[in-house]
Amino acid sequence: MNHTTITPTRPFDPDNLEVAFSTRTDKELKLAHLLFRVMGKPSLVKLGGIATLWALKLRLPVKGLIRSTIYHHFCGGETTQEAQRAIRRLASVHVQTVLDYAAEAQEDEPGFDFVRDEILRNIRLAKSTKEISYISVKLTGIGARDIFQKLQELVPLTMAEQATFARTEMRLDMICKAAYEAGITVYIDAEESWLQQPMDELAEKMMLRYNERRAVVFNTLQMYRTDRIAYLSDLLKRSDGYDVVLGIKIVRGAYLEKEQERATEQVYPSPVFTVKADTDRSFDKAIDICLDNLHRVELCAATHNEASTRYLTELINKRGIENHRERIHFSQLYGMSDNLTFNLAKAGFNASKYLPYGDVATALPYLIRRAEENTSIAGQMSRELTLLEEEMKRRKLL
Ligand SMILES: Cc1cc2nc3c(=O)[nH]c(=O)nc-3n(C[C@H](O)[C@H](O)[C@H](O)COP(=O)(O)OP(=O)(O)OC[C@H]3O[C@@H](n4cnc5c(N)ncnc54)[C@H](O)[C@@H]3O)c2cc1C
C-alpha cells in the first residue's frame, strides 16, 4: 500500500463544511438536500421502499429515476468503470476507496463464484491504480447462509455440505491470497450473530495465513454485541506469540432490530445491548484495547459517530502515535458523514469511504437500509440534513 511518511496531524475539525463538501457541486448538494428531506419521513421511506421493490419487479420504468437520485448519492456506479469518477474525486482529497460490490446474499454456487470473480477482478484493478487499497467481502456473498448457521449451531453437515463449505473457504482464501500478493487490504464484513461464529473462525484463519507483516485481512466486530469486548480480549490472548498483525474493524452493528426480534421470538437472551450508551461505551473500549496493542493490531474505526471519531483522533494525538496512518484507519459510507471523512483526511488521518457499486436492482436493499438509517428520530432533522443546509446557506443556495 502506498502510505505517505508520517504526516504531522493538523487539528480535526468536523465542522469545517467547506472541506466536507468540497467535492460536491451545487447541483449535487441540492439533490442531496432533497433526498435527505424525503428520507427524513419514516412513513415515506417505508412506502417508497416497498413501492420501488414492486415497481422493479413489475419492470416499471423507475430505474432511471432511482439511478439519478438515491443511487447516485450512495453508490459509485453500475460497474467499476462507472465508479472511477467517484474514486478519483475521493483520491483528489486524499480519501481512499474501499471498493464494495453491492451484492446481497447469494443463493447458489454459480452466484458465489460470480461474486468471488468480481472481487478478484477488483483486486487486479486495485493493484493497477493507486486510488483503491481496500476491498470488502460479505461472506454470505460467497457462501451459503444455512451452512454458516448449521456450523454455529453444531448441526452435523452432510458430505455435500462439507464440500460446499470447503469451497466457500477456498473462495475466501483465493481472495485473501490475491490481496496479499497485490498489497491490498480485505475487510470482511460482520453479519447476523447466528451466522457469525464460523465467519470469525474463517477470518482468523486468513489472518494467521496472510497477516505476517501487516493486516491484509480485517475481521469486523459489532460492538452492539454484549460479548465482543470479551471476544477481542480473547483473540488478543490466543494470538499472543504468533507472528500475526490482527486486523480489527469495529462497527456498532447494522442489525439491531433483527437481533432483538429474533431473540424475543425464539426466547433466548438478546446478544445485543438494549441501551445505545452501552454500545457507545463498548465501541470506545474496543478503541482503547486496540490502541494498547498497536504493536500487533491494525484498527479500522468504521463509524459515522462524531464523538467516537473525535475520541480516537484525540487519543492518537495524546499518545503521539507516529505511525497512525499505517495502523489506524477511519472509514465512512459513501454519501454519508462527509464532514468526518474529508476533515479527517485534511487533518492527515488515514480516511476512506466504502464505495458500493453494482446494478441498481441489486443495490436496492442497500439503498433502502441507507434510507431507513436516515429517517428522523422523534421528528428531529438528521445530522446530514442539518450539515447540508448549513453548507447551502454558506453557498447562498438557500
Ligand atoms: C465503513 C462502514 C462499514 C460498516 N460495515 C459493517 C459491517 O461489516 N457489519 C455491520 O453490521 N455493520 C456495518 N456498518 C454499519 C454499522 O454497524 C452501523 O450500523 C452504522 O455505522 C451506524 O453506527 P455509527 O457508529 O455510525 O453511529 P451511531 O449513529 O452513533 O450509532 C447507531 C448504531 O448504534 C447502535 N444502537 C442504536 N440504538 C441502540 C440501542 N437502543 N441499544 C444498543 N445499540 C443501539 C446500532 O448499532 C446503530 O446502528 C458499517 C458502517 C460503516 C461506516
PDBQT file of the ligand as one rigid body, heavy atoms in Angstrom, charges set to zero:
ROOT
HETATM    1  C1  LIG A 401     -17.415   1.904   6.750  1.00  0.00    +0.000 C 
HETATM    2  C2  LIG A 401     -18.505   1.138   7.422  1.00  0.00    +0.000 A 
HETATM    3  C3  LIG A 401     -18.518  -0.248   7.350  1.00  0.00    +0.000 A 
HETATM    4  C4  LIG A 401     -19.545  -0.973   8.007  1.00  0.00    +0.000 A 
HETATM    5  N1  LIG A 401     -19.526  -2.344   7.998  1.00  0.00    +0.000 NA
HETATM    6  C5  LIG A 401     -20.437  -3.034   8.730  1.00  0.00    +0.000 A 
HETATM    7  C6  LIG A 401     -20.371  -4.449   8.880  1.00  0.00    +0.000 A 
HETATM    8  O1  LIG A 401     -19.464  -5.104   8.371  1.00  0.00    +0.000 OA
HETATM    9  N2  LIG A 401     -21.321  -5.065   9.622  1.00  0.00    +0.000 N 
HETATM   10  C7  LIG A 401     -22.324  -4.376  10.257  1.00  0.00    +0.000 A 
HETATM   11  O2  LIG A 401     -23.135  -4.976  10.971  1.00  0.00    +0.000 OA
HETATM   12  N3  LIG A 401     -22.413  -3.038  10.131  1.00  0.00    +0.000 NA
HETATM   13  C8  LIG A 401     -21.507  -2.351   9.388  1.00  0.00    +0.000 A 
HETATM   14  N4  LIG A 401     -21.593  -0.994   9.293  1.00  0.00    +0.000 N 
HETATM   15  C9  LIG A 401     -22.795  -0.285   9.847  1.00  0.00    +0.000 C 
HETATM   16  C10 LIG A 401     -22.629  -0.001  11.319  1.00  0.00    +0.000 C 
HETATM   17  O3  LIG A 401     -22.674  -1.203  12.042  1.00  0.00    +0.000 OA
HETATM   18  C11 LIG A 401     -23.703   0.937  11.897  1.00  0.00    +0.000 C 
HETATM   19  O4  LIG A 401     -24.961   0.404  11.656  1.00  0.00    +0.000 OA
HETATM   20  C12 LIG A 401     -23.710   2.329  11.360  1.00  0.00    +0.000 C 
HETATM   21  O5  LIG A 401     -22.423   2.760  11.019  1.00  0.00    +0.000 OA
HETATM   22  C13 LIG A 401     -24.292   3.284  12.409  1.00  0.00    +0.000 C 
HETATM   23  O6  LIG A 401     -23.471   3.325  13.571  1.00  0.00    +0.000 OA
HETATM   24  P1  LIG A 401     -22.428   4.513  13.842  1.00  0.00    +0.000 P 
HETATM   25  O7  LIG A 401     -21.272   4.010  14.643  1.00  0.00    +0.000 OA
HETATM   26  O8  LIG A 401     -22.055   5.075  12.540  1.00  0.00    +0.000 OA
HETATM   27  O9  LIG A 401     -23.147   5.649  14.635  1.00  0.00    +0.000 OA
HETATM   28  P2  LIG A 401     -24.371   5.937  15.566  1.00  0.00    +0.000 P 
HETATM   29  O10 LIG A 401     -25.384   6.587  14.679  1.00  0.00    +0.000 OA
HETATM   30  O11 LIG A 401     -23.884   6.681  16.742  1.00  0.00    +0.000 OA
HETATM   31  O12 LIG A 401     -24.942   4.578  16.093  1.00  0.00    +0.000 OA
HETATM   32  C14 LIG A 401     -26.062   3.923  15.608  1.00  0.00    +0.000 C 
HETATM   33  C15 LIG A 401     -25.874   2.488  15.991  1.00  0.00    +0.000 C 
HETATM   34  O13 LIG A 401     -25.903   2.355  17.431  1.00  0.00    +0.000 OA
HETATM   35  C16 LIG A 401     -26.488   1.126  17.790  1.00  0.00    +0.000 C 
HETATM   36  N5  LIG A 401     -27.707   1.384  18.564  1.00  0.00    +0.000 N 
HETATM   37  C17 LIG A 401     -28.722   2.246  18.267  1.00  0.00    +0.000 A 
HETATM   38  N6  LIG A 401     -29.695   2.202  19.212  1.00  0.00    +0.000 NA
HETATM   39  C18 LIG A 401     -29.302   1.290  20.128  1.00  0.00    +0.000 A 
HETATM   40  C19 LIG A 401     -29.888   0.760  21.317  1.00  0.00    +0.000 A 
HETATM   41  N7  LIG A 401     -31.058   1.185  21.777  1.00  0.00    +0.000 N 
HETATM   42  N8  LIG A 401     -29.187  -0.165  22.006  1.00  0.00    +0.000 NA
HETATM   43  C20 LIG A 401     -27.982  -0.613  21.586  1.00  0.00    +0.000 A 
HETATM   44  N9  LIG A 401     -27.388  -0.157  20.467  1.00  0.00    +0.000 NA
HETATM   45  C21 LIG A 401     -28.032   0.773  19.738  1.00  0.00    +0.000 A 
HETATM   46  C22 LIG A 401     -26.812   0.401  16.484  1.00  0.00    +0.000 C 
HETATM   47  O14 LIG A 401     -25.726  -0.437  16.165  1.00  0.00    +0.000 OA
HETATM   48  C23 LIG A 401     -26.936   1.543  15.489  1.00  0.00    +0.000 C 
HETATM   49  O15 LIG A 401     -26.658   1.119  14.146  1.00  0.00    +0.000 OA
HETATM   50  C24 LIG A 401     -20.572  -0.257   8.689  1.00  0.00    +0.000 A 
HETATM   51  C25 LIG A 401     -20.521   1.126   8.762  1.00  0.00    +0.000 A 
HETATM   52  C26 LIG A 401     -19.506   1.827   8.169  1.00  0.00    +0.000 A 
HETATM   53  C27 LIG A 401     -19.476   3.312   8.311  1.00  0.00    +0.000 C 
ENDROOT
TORSDOF 0
